[in-house]
Amino acid sequence: MIEGDSLEYELITKEIEKLKLEDTVLTCEIGLRKGLGSKTIMDAVIAKGVVNYRHIAIDPYGDLNYKHYDDRPPYTADYTDSMKVQTVSELSKYKEFAFFEFPDEYFFETMSEGYPFSIQGQTYILGQYAVVHLDGPHTSQAVQKEVDFFMKRMTNDSLIIIDDYKTMNLKTVRWFLEGKMAFKPVFEGERKLIYKREL
């Protein structure tokens, strides 16, 4: 069963419904955990009738000890291998789903040129994302690195969603998104901050 550990997933659906998506779409979630964020994104994109679609989910699992929040020391959370097996097996029912058992920084290093995507027997490298959900480490430094990677790789009509945003200092992130990359905040809830880019 796919579950979530946050709130306001329905707002992701609502904002994706408003996007003008191309025939070929790439989306991503950092921090898969129990999978509801990825399921929500995939369901909403598929409902729009996109022809070619892949959703990338990135999560190392493995009971790693790391800093989860700015105001807490590093600790080991319950991101177990059994959680990985259950979540990935459920989401693998979607042909659009691609899972990478990577820390986010390793993904940035290895996938900076884009994601190999087969369309009608031809392989293309896709590097522009329509929706990105940042739900991994909830530290200011980690989210800044994630935004640095994705903000230059977003489509003209796209969303960046930051989970647990109130736990971080996002002054620099906001400055980059709003000032440099033409993103505007369209929702600031209890847990999720949603930015939209319209060019």
trRosetta pair geometry for C-beta under 8 A, 3 or more apart (Angstrom, degrees):
i j d omega theta_ij theta_ji phi_ij phi_ji
1 90 7.2 -139 -17 -107 4 153
2 34 6.7 134 -163 146 52 82
2 35 4.5 -93 -139 96 96 116
2 36 5.4 136 153 -81 96 65
2 39 4.9 71 167 -34 160 156
2 87 7.3 87 -114 -135 73 73
2 90 5.4 -175 -61 132 89 146
2 91 7.1 95 -95 -66 121 85
3 34 4.2 -37 70 147 84 142
3 35 7.2 75 44 51 47 83
3 36 5.8 -62 133 -43 22 115
4 9 5.9 -126 -77 -52 171 138
4 34 6.3 -158 -85 78 24 114
4 35 7.8 -104 -77 74 64 46
4 36 3.1 -71 -63 48 96 150
4 37 6.6 112 -118 -39 107 68
4 40 8.0 27 -75 -28 136 125
5 33 6.2 -65 12 131 124 152
5 34 6.3 113 -27 19 96 122
5 36 8.0 160 0 27 53 122
6 9 7.2 120 85 -54 95 88
6 36 7.9 -160 41 75 86 122
6 37 7.4 38 36 -65 127 107
6 135 6.9 -102 -26 -136 149 126
6 163 5.4 -69 -113 -153 160 123
6 164 7.1 -110 -117 -46 118 85
6 191 5.0 168 -172 151 100 153
6 192 7.1 92 153 -55 131 98
7 189 7.2 -135 103 131 108 132
7 190 5.9 0 74 74 143 115
7 191 4.6 130 48 13 94 137
7 192 7.2 -138 84 -12 72 99
8 11 4.6 -14 176 14 92 121
8 12 7.5 108 131 -21 75 82
8 187 7.9 172 -180 143 135 134
8 189 4.7 130 -93 91 157 165
8 190 6.8 169 -36 46 126 85
8 191 5.6 -176 18 56 120 100
8 192 4.5 -140 89 17 136 123
9 12 5.6 -42 -167 21 50 115
9 13 7.1 50 142 -15 69 98
9 36 5.9 -68 -100 144 154 112
9 37 6.8 -134 -117 -96 105 54
9 40 4.7 -138 -177 -87 108 158
10 13 5.5 -47 -158 34 44 115
10 14 6.4 48 146 -23 69 104
10 40 8.0 -116 -76 -143 30 129
11 14 5.3 -47 -144 35 39 116
11 15 6.3 33 158 -15 68 104
11 187 5.5 -173 -179 146 137 169
11 189 6.5 -166 -13 -33 165 145
11 192 6.2 173 71 79 133 141
11 194 6.5 -143 137 -28 116 147
12 15 6.2 -61 -149 40 27 103
12 16 6.3 26 155 -18 65 109
12 37 7.3 135 -50 -146 171 70
12 40 5.0 75 81 133 134 128
12 41 6.3 -68 158 -76 131 70
12 44 6.7 -150 126 -12 84 156
12 131 7.8 88 -167 -165 99 134
12 133 7.1 4 -121 -93 138 124
12 159 7.8 145 -143 129 72 155
12 161 6.1 0 -104 -93 100 163
12 192 7.5 -98 -55 -169 90 163
12 194 7.4 -172 -93 -99 59 131
13 16 5.9 -60 -146 37 28 109
13 17 6.4 36 155 -28 63 105
13 40 6.0 -100 -55 -174 90 96
13 43 7.2 -27 -106 91 108 105
13 44 4.6 -164 -126 -87 65 125
14 17 5.8 -52 -157 25 28 116
14 18 7.3 22 150 -16 59 105
15 18 5.8 -56 -159 31 40 112
15 19 7.3 53 146 -38 65 95
15 159 5.5 101 132 -99 127 148
15 161 8.0 154 64 -77 149 114
15 186 6.4 126 -117 94 122 139
15 187 7.0 -114 -63 -1 129 130
15 194 5.6 -150 -55 174 166 149
15 196 6.7 -143 -165 -77 119 118
16 19 5.6 -39 -158 7 44 119
16 41 6.9 154 -73 -138 151 59
16 44 3.8 83 82 139 146 135
16 45 6.2 -86 -176 -64 135 65
16 48 7.4 -124 148 -33 95 131
16 131 6.2 -8 -100 -81 105 145
16 159 6.9 -87 -79 7 68 147
17 44 6.5 -95 -52 -161 71 106
17 47 7.8 -31 -97 94 84 124
17 48 7.4 -178 -121 -76 48 107
19 48 7.6 -44 72 -95 94 165
19 130 6.4 97 174 177 153 114
19 131 7.6 -99 -49 -61 164 102
19 157 5.3 141 -156 138 80 109
19 158 7.2 54 -131 -96 126 31
19 159 6.9 -92 -73 -22 127 105
20 157 4.6 58 49 61 86 173
21 25 5.3 -9 -168 -83 119 132
21 45 6.9 131 -105 -143 165 85
21 48 5.6 88 32 122 137 148
21 50 5.6 -58 129 -89 138 110
21 130 5.9 35 -118 -145 95 159
21 157 7.4 -123 -72 89 43 118
22 25 6.3 160 62 -68 78 77
22 50 7.9 55 87 -134 47 100
22 130 7.8 -155 22 -76 87 130
22 155 7.1 -142 -5 -145 115 150
23 50 6.7 142 -161 -158 33 67
23 51 4.4 -3 -172 29 90 120
23 52 6.2 50 138 22 78 91
24 50 7.6 118 -104 -178 14 103
24 51 6.9 -45 -68 71 58 94
24 52 4.2 -11 -110 74 79 115
24 53 7.4 -171 -152 -71 43 48
24 117 7.5 117 -168 128 119 150
24 119 6.9 -40 -106 -87 127 148
24 126 6.8 -140 148 -106 119 136
25 45 5.9 -161 111 -165 151 129
25 50 4.8 -48 11 -154 128 151
25 52 7.2 154 21 91 61 62
25 53 4.8 -2 63 -112 96 85
25 54 7.8 -178 95 34 60 52
25 130 5.0 -35 -152 4 98 142
26 53 7.8 178 -77 -152 36 53
26 54 5.6 -4 -115 67 73 90
26 55 7.8 157 -162 -92 47 35
26 56 7.1 15 -173 -6 93 106
26 115 6.1 153 -136 41 138 134
26 117 7.3 -109 -82 -66 112 148
26 126 4.9 162 -46 132 140 130
26 127 7.9 -18 57 -90 162 4
26 128 6.6 125 44 81 119 50
26 129 5.2 -84 101 -105 94 59
26 130 6.6 135 62 4 51 84
27 41 5.2 -172 144 161 150 130
27 42 7.5 -164 65 -76 138 60
27 45 6.1 -142 -20 -50 143 154
27 53 7.7 5 6 -168 100 95
27 54 7.7 -171 33 99 65 49
27 55 4.7 -17 70 -115 98 81
27 56 7.3 -174 93 26 47 69
27 129 6.2 100 -116 -161 34 91
27 130 5.8 -53 -79 61 83 86
27 131 4.2 1 -129 61 110 93
27 132 7.1 -165 -163 -72 65 44
27 133 8.0 35 170 -5 102 92
28 55 7.1 174 -81 -165 32 60
28 56 4.5 -13 -110 67 84 98
28 57 7.5 170 -157 -80 56 34
28 58 7.1 13 -172 -5 101 107
28 129 5.5 -50 5 -129 109 140
28 131 7.5 179 32 96 54 61
28 132 5.0 0 65 -117 96 78
28 133 7.3 -161 102 30 54 67
28 150 7.5 -147 63 -109 137 126
29 32 6.1 105 104 -88 116 64
29 37 5.0 140 -136 115 146 117
29 38 4.8 -120 21 -77 148 84
29 41 6.5 -173 -50 7 114 149
29 55 7.4 19 0 174 95 102
29 56 7.6 -176 29 94 57 57
29 57 5.1 -4 61 -116 98 75
29 58 7.1 -170 94 27 53 71
29 132 7.6 163 -85 -162 39 48
29 133 4.2 -9 -113 63 85 108
29 135 6.3 -13 -171 32 96 110
30 58 5.0 -21 -114 66 65 111
30 59 7.6 141 -170 -70 46 69
30 104 5.0 36 -148 -101 130 120
30 107 7.7 -157 -107 50 103 154
30 132 7.7 19 -4 -176 95 92
30 133 7.2 -166 29 93 61 61
30 134 5.5 5 51 -127 112 55
30 135 6.4 160 83 45 62 55
30 136 4.1 -56 139 -26 97 119
30 146 6.0 -120 25 -126 162 135
31 37 7.5 38 93 41 87 154
31 58 7.5 5 -18 82 37 74
31 59 5.9 90 -129 -94 21 102
31 133 7.8 -109 57 118 96 91
31 134 7.3 67 14 177 121 37
31 135 3.7 -137 79 99 130 70
31 136 3.5 -159 -54 -74 104 53
31 137 7.7 -163 -78 -10 121 40
31 163 7.4 -119 81 42 148 138
32 35 5.9 12 174 -86 88 61
32 37 7.5 -144 -134 57 42 107
32 38 5.9 0 -131 -25 86 133
32 57 4.3 66 -87 174 119 119
32 58 7.0 169 -31 63 98 27
32 59 3.9 -106 23 -14 96 138
32 87 6.2 134 140 140 113 144
32 88 7.8 44 142 -73 154 79
32 91 7.9 -97 -163 -2 125 163
32 99 7.1 13 -70 -130 163 99
33 37 8.0 69 44 13 98 113
33 59 6.6 -166 -42 -127 45 153
33 79 6.4 -86 -112 -110 75 99
33 83 7.2 -36 -168 156 54 132
33 87 7.2 176 124 -96 31 162
33 135 7.4 -90 5 128 117 115
34 83 6.8 -74 -86 -167 70 108
34 87 5.7 -148 -145 -95 33 121
35 38 5.4 -61 -157 45 65 109
35 39 5.6 63 147 -24 89 106
35 57 7.8 0 -118 -138 75 158
35 87 4.3 175 -41 -156 120 102
35 90 6.4 134 102 79 173 121
35 91 5.3 -148 -145 -53 131 122
36 39 5.5 -55 -141 41 35 113
36 40 6.0 40 158 -25 68 105
37 40 5.8 -56 -149 33 27 112
37 41 6.5 23 155 -15 63 106
37 133 4.9 -177 173 134 125 158
37 135 5.5 -170 -50 12 170 159
37 163 7.6 -71 -95 -58 142 141
38 41 5.8 -56 -148 37 32 109
38 42 6.1 27 158 -15 67 109
38 55 6.1 131 -161 145 92 134
38 57 4.9 -12 -96 -87 145 126
38 91 6.0 16 105 -129 132 144
38 97 7.1 72 161 -124 128 105
38 133 7.7 -147 -72 49 54 140
39 42 5.9 -59 -144 41 28 107
39 43 6.0 28 160 -20 66 109
39 91 6.6 -121 -71 -105 86 97
39 94 8.0 -178 -115 -33 66 142
40 43 6.1 -56 -145 36 25 110
40 44 6.4 19 159 -15 61 111
41 44 6.1 -65 -152 38 27 107
41 45 6.3 18 159 -13 66 111
41 55 6.1 140 104 -131 116 135
41 131 5.5 -179 -146 111 117 142
41 133 6.3 -128 -57 -21 136 131
42 45 6.0 -60 -143 41 29 105
42 46 5.9 27 161 -18 67 112
42 53 8.0 130 -139 142 76 129
42 55 5.0 -86 -82 -18 98 159
42 91 7.9 138 3 -153 156 97
42 94 5.4 -2 172 -149 155 162
42 96 5.7 157 -141 83 113 130
42 97 6.7 -23 -92 -73 153 88
43 46 6.0 -58 -142 40 25 110
43 47 6.2 30 157 -26 61 109
44 47 5.8 -53 -149 30 28 115
44 48 7.2 27 152 -21 59 103
45 48 5.9 -58 -162 28 36 111
45 50 5.6 -21 165 4 88 139
45 53 5.9 152 134 -148 125 144
45 55 7.3 162 39 -68 147 113
45 96 7.8 -175 88 165 124 163
45 130 7.5 118 -112 85 123 134
45 131 7.1 -134 -66 14 120 137
46 49 7.9 61 171 -61 40 23
46 50 6.8 -86 -105 35 34 97
46 53 6.8 -159 -83 74 69 164
46 94 7.9 -121 -56 -143 144 114
46 96 6.9 -146 -74 -8 109 154
50 53 4.5 84 106 -60 128 121
52 117 7.2 97 164 161 119 125
52 119 5.1 -7 -120 -110 150 115
53 96 4.8 -14 107 -129 96 126
54 96 5.7 -168 -113 -168 35 72
54 98 5.5 14 -173 -5 108 124
54 115 6.5 -149 95 124 145 143
54 117 5.8 -135 -7 -114 141 113
54 126 7.4 145 42 58 123 146
55 94 7.3 -4 38 122 123 141
55 96 5.3 57 7 134 93 101
55 97 5.7 -26 67 -106 100 53
55 98 6.8 169 81 26 47 77
56 98 5.1 -30 -103 77 64 105
56 99 8.0 153 -159 -91 53 23
56 100 6.5 9 -171 -2 97 113
56 115 6.3 -136 -61 -97 136 151
57 91 7.1 17 0 132 157 161
57 97 6.9 -7 0 -161 117 90
57 98 7.1 165 20 84 71 50
57 99 5.1 -23 68 -109 101 69
57 100 7.1 175 86 27 49 70
58 100 4.9 -15 -107 70 75 105
58 102 5.6 -47 -153 62 98 92
58 104 5.9 100 127 -97 137 67
58 107 5.0 -26 -128 -61 145 158
58 136 7.4 -31 96 -73 98 132
59 79 7.1 -136 173 -165 113 131
59 84 7.4 -168 102 -108 115 97
59 99 7.8 -45 35 -159 89 94
59 101 7.0 -33 82 -123 57 52
59 136 7.2 -167 -104 -107 74 97
60 64 5.9 30 100 -22 126 142
60 79 7.7 69 81 128 68 138
60 101 6.0 83 -129 175 41 65
60 102 6.2 -55 -79 129 82 14
60 103 4.9 4 -50 -65 135 62
61 64 7.8 126 121 -8 21 98
61 79 4.8 -146 -133 151 54 96
61 80 6.8 -9 -173 106 102 13
61 81 6.0 113 142 -89 129 48
61 83 6.6 -173 -132 75 117 99
61 84 4.1 -19 -89 -63 169 124
61 101 6.5 -49 26 -142 102 98
62 79 7.1 -6 39 109 43 98
62 80 8.0 86 -79 -145 9 30
62 81 6.4 48 -89 -65 50 87
62 84 7.9 27 -39 -34 60 144
62 101 7.9 97 -29 -178 114 109
63 76 5.5 22 -178 -166 79 118
63 77 8.0 -158 -133 68 50 48
63 78 8.0 -12 -104 -137 78 25
63 79 6.6 -176 -74 71 36 70
63 80 6.0 29 -58 -102 93 61
63 81 7.7 -50 -15 -22 94 79
64 76 6.9 -174 97 -122 26 80
64 79 7.0 -23 26 69 82 123
64 103 7.9 114 -103 -86 174 105
65 74 5.4 76 160 150 84 113
65 75 6.6 -76 -144 175 80 14
65 76 4.6 -47 -87 -67 78 85
66 74 5.4 -79 -174 -140 15 108
66 137 6.5 -75 123 -97 123 123
67 72 7.3 159 -154 86 74 75
67 73 7.2 -86 -109 180 86 31
67 74 4.6 -66 -65 -83 62 78
67 137 6.7 57 91 -155 69 124
67 139 5.6 39 121 -59 108 145
68 72 6.4 -16 60 74 90 124
68 74 7.6 119 -8 -132 72 49
68 75 6.7 -49 1 49 117 88
68 77 6.5 88 -76 -43 144 126
68 137 6.0 -134 -129 -138 41 70
68 138 6.0 23 163 36 68 88
68 139 7.3 161 138 -42 18 94
69 72 4.6 55 64 22 103 106
69 138 5.2 -5 -94 86 70 101
69 139 6.3 162 -147 -78 16 73
69 164 7.8 -91 -103 150 101 139
69 167 5.3 -70 -141 165 108 134
70 138 7.9 -87 -15 119 75 74
70 139 5.3 130 -67 -135 67 74
70 140 5.6 40 -81 -7 125 96
70 167 6.5 169 19 151 98 82
70 168 6.0 134 -25 -113 126 59
70 169 6.9 90 -92 -1 167 90
71 167 7.3 -120 15 -168 105 90
72 75 6.8 -48 145 -2 117 116
78 83 7.0 109 137 -39 82 147
79 83 6.2 -110 -155 67 41 143
79 84 7.6 61 170 -52 76 92
80 83 4.7 107 57 3 76 99
80 84 7.1 -129 104 -3 48 85
81 84 5.2 -47 -151 32 40 118
81 85 6.4 42 152 -21 68 101
82 85 5.7 -48 -146 33 35 112
82 86 6.4 32 156 -15 65 106
83 86 6.0 -59 -148 40 30 108
83 87 6.0 23 159 -14 67 113
84 87 6.1 -64 -142 41 24 105
84 88 5.8 12 169 -9 66 116
84 101 7.2 44 -152 -110 141 114
85 88 6.4 -59 -134 43 20 102
85 89 6.0 20 165 -20 60 114
86 89 6.1 -61 -147 36 21 109
86 90 6.6 18 158 -16 60 109
87 90 6.0 -63 -156 36 29 108
87 91 6.3 9 159 -5 67 113
88 91 5.9 -61 -139 47 32 102
88 92 5.8 43 158 -35 67 107
88 99 5.3 1 -127 -68 112 172
89 92 5.8 -47 -142 25 27 117
90 93 6.5 -42 177 1 39 111
91 94 5.9 -38 180 23 62 110
91 97 4.8 163 148 -140 94 160
91 99 7.3 112 89 -62 126 118
92 97 5.9 -129 -102 82 38 134
92 99 7.6 -57 -76 -11 91 125
93 97 7.9 52 53 12 43 139
94 97 4.2 93 79 -23 104 108
98 115 7.5 132 83 -165 161 134
100 107 5.9 106 115 -100 148 111
100 111 7.9 -70 -93 -39 169 143
102 106 4.4 -133 -171 83 109 113
102 107 4.6 134 101 -56 139 87
102 110 7.5 -124 -128 35 157 131
103 106 4.9 89 60 6 82 104
103 107 7.3 -146 95 -7 43 87
104 107 5.5 -54 -154 34 38 115
104 108 6.5 40 151 -22 68 102
104 136 5.5 163 -45 73 132 175
104 137 7.5 -118 11 13 133 102
104 142 7.1 94 54 -167 145 100
104 145 7.4 122 115 105 122 117
104 146 6.2 -38 172 -88 146 99
105 108 5.6 -49 -151 32 36 114
105 109 6.6 36 152 -19 65 104
105 145 6.9 -21 -91 150 88 147
106 109 5.6 -52 -149 35 36 112
106 110 6.2 13 161 -3 69 113
107 110 6.3 -71 -140 48 26 95
107 111 5.4 -22 180 22 68 122
108 111 7.0 -67 -112 54 15 83
108 112 6.2 47 173 -73 56 90
108 145 7.4 -91 -44 159 164 102
108 149 4.8 -101 -120 -106 116 144
109 112 6.8 -32 -157 -28 15 110
111 114 7.0 -92 179 99 75 6
111 115 6.2 15 -158 -76 116 72
112 149 7.7 -107 -111 -146 82 100
113 125 6.0 -33 136 -180 95 141
113 127 6.4 -97 152 -83 35 134
114 125 4.0 105 83 165 130 89
114 126 5.2 174 -176 81 117 28
114 127 3.0 -85 -89 -63 101 91
114 128 8.0 -12 -116 -11 111 53
115 125 7.0 146 64 -158 30 58
115 126 5.2 -29 59 65 87 87
115 127 7.1 155 8 -82 67 52
116 123 5.6 -7 -168 -170 98 112
116 124 7.6 150 -152 78 50 35
116 125 6.0 -31 -91 -98 56 67
117 123 7.1 140 70 -155 36 60
117 124 5.2 -32 68 68 90 85
117 125 7.4 137 17 -111 85 17
117 126 4.7 17 2 -2 138 118
118 121 7.1 12 -176 -105 101 8
118 122 6.9 157 -151 79 63 32
118 123 5.2 -34 -92 -93 72 69
118 124 7.7 151 -97 18 22 71
119 122 5.9 -28 68 65 72 85
119 124 6.0 -4 15 7 113 119
127 153 5.6 -91 157 -143 81 110
128 153 5.9 -153 -110 -180 44 64
128 154 6.8 64 -163 173 76 9
128 155 4.9 92 156 -70 113 76
129 132 5.2 58 133 -55 145 100
129 150 6.3 -45 43 -151 141 101
129 153 5.7 52 7 124 96 93
129 154 5.6 -46 68 -107 82 57
129 155 6.8 -133 85 -11 30 86
129 158 6.6 96 106 -150 67 138
130 154 7.6 109 -104 -159 21 71
130 155 4.9 -8 -92 23 68 132
130 157 7.3 5 -143 93 92 71
130 158 5.0 -141 -153 -114 41 90
130 159 7.3 29 148 24 60 77
131 158 6.6 -157 -67 -160 42 78
131 159 4.9 8 -119 58 75 102
131 161 7.3 12 -172 -4 87 110
132 146 8.0 171 157 163 131 106
132 150 5.0 37 -84 -158 176 155
132 154 7.2 -90 -5 -96 121 102
132 158 7.7 34 1 167 89 113
132 159 7.2 -168 34 99 59 64
132 160 5.1 -7 65 -116 103 70
132 161 6.9 -175 94 27 53 72
133 161 4.6 -15 -114 67 68 115
133 163 7.0 43 178 -31 88 108
134 143 5.8 94 155 -128 145 88
134 146 5.1 123 -122 125 125 154
134 147 7.5 -28 -68 -59 158 76
134 160 7.0 20 -11 -178 112 88
134 161 6.7 -178 22 88 71 56
134 162 5.0 -11 63 -111 116 63
134 163 6.5 -158 92 14 61 80
135 161 7.9 -6 -45 108 96 99
135 163 4.1 41 -104 17 85 143
135 164 7.7 106 -132 8 69 99
136 142 6.6 -123 96 156 104 134
136 146 7.3 157 39 -74 120 144
137 142 3.8 -173 86 -87 116 179
137 143 7.7 -137 92 -43 78 70
138 142 7.4 -29 -25 63 4 129
138 143 7.3 24 -144 -46 40 116
138 163 7.1 -85 -97 97 110 83
138 164 4.4 -26 -130 91 143 135
138 167 5.2 39 147 78 122 133
138 168 6.3 -133 170 -50 74 111
139 142 4.5 86 59 9 91 104
139 143 6.8 -171 82 -4 45 87
139 168 6.6 128 -176 -108 20 108
140 143 6.2 -64 -147 42 26 105
140 144 6.2 31 155 -24 64 109
140 168 4.5 152 -76 -164 72 98
140 169 4.6 -4 -97 52 144 79
140 170 6.8 -148 -125 -72 89 51
140 172 8.0 88 178 37 107 109
140 173 7.8 -139 -156 -22 76 119
141 144 5.7 -54 -149 32 28 114
141 145 6.7 27 155 -17 63 104
142 145 5.9 -57 -155 35 32 110
142 146 6.4 31 150 -18 66 107
143 146 5.4 -52 -146 37 37 114
143 147 6.2 36 156 -18 68 104
143 162 6.2 56 -149 -138 133 119
143 168 5.9 28 21 -162 145 169
143 170 7.0 -47 106 -105 141 94
143 173 6.1 -20 124 -84 107 149
144 147 5.9 -55 -146 39 29 108
144 148 6.3 36 152 -25 63 106
144 172 6.1 18 -115 91 120 122
144 173 5.8 -122 -96 -70 68 94
145 148 5.5 -50 -147 32 31 116
145 149 6.6 30 154 -18 63 103
146 149 5.9 -57 -155 34 31 109
146 150 6.2 5 160 -1 68 113
147 150 6.2 -67 -136 48 30 96
147 151 5.4 33 172 -36 71 113
147 160 7.0 72 -117 -174 87 152
147 173 5.1 131 3 -136 168 96
147 176 6.3 120 137 85 126 138
147 177 6.7 -76 -162 -59 130 103
148 151 6.7 -42 -124 20 15 108
148 176 7.6 -60 -85 -174 63 167
149 152 7.7 -99 170 37 25 92
149 153 6.9 -24 148 14 64 128
150 153 5.4 -88 -149 55 43 101
150 154 6.2 60 158 -53 82 96
150 160 6.5 136 112 -108 134 118
151 154 6.3 -31 -148 -4 32 118
151 160 7.3 -17 -89 -63 75 153
151 176 6.2 -104 -64 143 177 114
151 177 6.4 -129 -115 -96 130 70
151 180 7.4 59 149 94 141 112
151 181 4.7 -94 -178 -84 112 162
151 183 7.6 -91 -134 -22 102 133
152 181 7.7 -113 -72 -108 51 121
154 158 4.2 -165 -179 83 103 158
154 160 6.9 -66 -94 -52 144 102
154 181 7.4 72 41 178 130 127
154 197 5.7 98 125 31 135 152
155 158 4.5 134 57 -55 77 118
155 197 7.8 158 86 82 52 120
156 197 6.8 -134 -180 124 31 104
156 198 7.3 44 154 -155 76 31
156 199 4.0 -104 -154 56 95 103
157 196 7.9 -6 -164 -175 60 94
157 197 6.9 -164 -125 92 21 73
157 198 5.8 31 -110 -112 74 64
157 199 7.4 -132 -56 33 58 68
158 196 7.3 168 87 -151 38 56
158 197 4.9 1 54 48 83 108
159 194 6.1 -22 -161 -166 111 95
159 195 6.7 144 -157 79 56 54
159 196 5.5 -24 -98 -99 73 70
159 197 7.7 -157 -71 16 29 77
160 177 6.9 -123 56 -123 144 132
160 183 6.5 -21 26 -135 117 152
160 194 7.6 158 82 -155 46 48
160 195 4.6 -7 59 60 92 109
160 197 7.8 54 -6 -20 96 104
161 192 5.9 -15 -170 -164 100 111
161 193 7.3 154 -158 79 50 49
161 194 5.1 -11 -107 -106 81 77
161 195 7.6 -160 -74 26 37 69
162 165 4.5 78 111 -81 111 110
162 168 7.9 -90 166 42 129 139
162 170 7.2 102 133 -109 167 146
162 173 7.6 80 -83 150 158 151
162 192 7.1 145 75 -155 48 57
162 193 4.5 -13 59 59 101 101
162 194 7.9 -163 23 -74 67 34
162 195 7.6 41 -7 -5 101 103
163 191 6.0 -2 -158 156 72 95
163 192 5.8 -26 -105 -98 58 76
164 167 4.9 -12 159 15 98 120
164 168 7.4 90 118 -14 82 100
164 191 5.9 -20 -73 -159 47 82
165 168 6.1 -72 -161 39 46 105
165 170 6.1 -10 -168 -34 98 149
165 188 7.7 -94 75 -141 142 83
165 191 7.5 117 16 170 77 36
165 192 7.1 78 -4 -153 111 20
165 193 3.9 19 -18 -7 166 122
166 190 7.7 -51 -11 -180 140 43
166 191 7.6 -85 9 -113 107 35
168 173 8.0 31 125 8 129 143
169 172 7.9 51 125 10 89 87
170 173 4.3 -58 -163 50 81 120
170 174 5.3 87 131 -29 93 96
170 193 7.5 -163 54 58 178 170
171 174 6.0 -57 -149 35 24 109
171 175 6.5 24 153 -20 61 107
172 175 5.5 -53 -148 34 34 114
172 176 6.4 32 155 -17 66 103
173 176 6.0 -57 -151 37 29 108
173 177 6.2 19 158 -11 66 111
174 177 6.0 -60 -141 43 29 105
174 178 5.6 5 170 1 68 118
174 185 7.9 -17 -132 -48 101 118
175 178 6.6 -63 -129 49 19 94
175 179 5.1 -12 -179 11 60 128
175 180 7.6 52 136 -9 65 99
176 179 6.7 -57 -109 51 11 92
176 180 5.0 -34 -159 31 54 125
176 181 6.4 30 150 -2 71 112
177 180 7.4 -6 -49 50 8 83
177 181 5.4 -53 -140 54 40 116
177 183 4.0 -51 175 58 92 130
177 195 5.4 -50 175 -151 143 161
178 181 7.8 13 -11 52 11 76
178 183 6.0 -81 -78 75 45 75
178 184 6.7 77 -119 -99 85 48
178 185 7.5 -30 -81 -20 114 85
181 197 6.6 -60 142 -104 93 128
182 197 5.6 83 99 -143 86 91
182 198 7.5 -117 145 56 109 48
182 199 6.0 78 108 -76 153 98
183 195 4.2 30 169 169 124 119
183 196 6.6 151 -154 74 76 25
183 197 4.7 -51 -92 -74 73 85
184 195 6.7 155 74 -154 26 74
184 196 5.9 -28 61 63 79 79
184 197 7.7 140 12 -90 69 39
184 198 7.6 -30 19 17 113 98
185 188 5.8 17 172 -49 131 101
185 193 6.5 -51 -133 -172 110 92
185 194 7.1 108 -157 78 63 51
185 195 5.6 -48 -93 -97 52 71
186 194 5.3 -55 63 102 89 101
186 195 7.0 130 7 -131 83 21
186 196 4.6 31 -21 -1 132 118
187 192 6.8 14 110 106 112 97
187 193 7.2 179 94 -148 66 34
187 194 4.2 26 49 38 100 113
188 193 5.4 11 -114 -115 71 80
188 194 7.9 -140 -64 28 43 68
189 192 5.1 22 46 53 115 75
189 193 7.6 -153 30 -71 67 44
